Every structure is written in C-alpha cells, then in structure tokens.
Amino acid sequence: MDRNEFLRESEQARTGIIREFLHFLAHNKKWWLLPIILVLLVFGLLLVLGGTAAGPFIYPLF
C-alpha cells in the first residue's frame, strides 16, 4: 500500500460499525455469524431490561 492510496482512504467518509460489519459478512461470506450476533444482542437486551423496572414484565415470558 503506497502513501497516496493510504491518504485517499483516510480522506473518505467514515462508515458506521453496522455497515462495516455487514460489508465484512458479505465480503468474507461469513453469513453464519449473523444469527449468532443477533441472539447475543437479544440476550444482552434481556439482561439489561431484566435489571430495570421492566424486569417483572419480562419474567412471565419465560
């Protein structure tokens, strides 16, 4: 990678982490990672909500 190419890349607009992750999935053909990430995000959301006032409303779901 030469200096000019590095400068061109640095001047481009920044992409978000979600867009960058989707590009990674598409480029490397790692679509099997998407369900794993989604399940981890849902469990994380349940853990956060379980410790708040919404906790008693979530417990009957299980």
Stockholm file with secondary structure:
# STOCKHOLM 1.0

chainA/1-62         MDRNEFLRESEQARTGIIREFLHFLAHNKKWWLLPIILVLLVFGLLLVLGGTAAGPFIYPLF
#=GR chainA/1-62 SS CCHHHHHHHHHSCCCCHHHHHHHHHHHHTCTTHHHHHHHHHHHHHHHHHHTSTTHHHHGGGC
#=GC SS_cons        CCHHHHHHHHHSCCCCHHHHHHHHHHHHTCTTHHHHHHHHHHHHHHHHHHTSTTHHHHGGGC
//
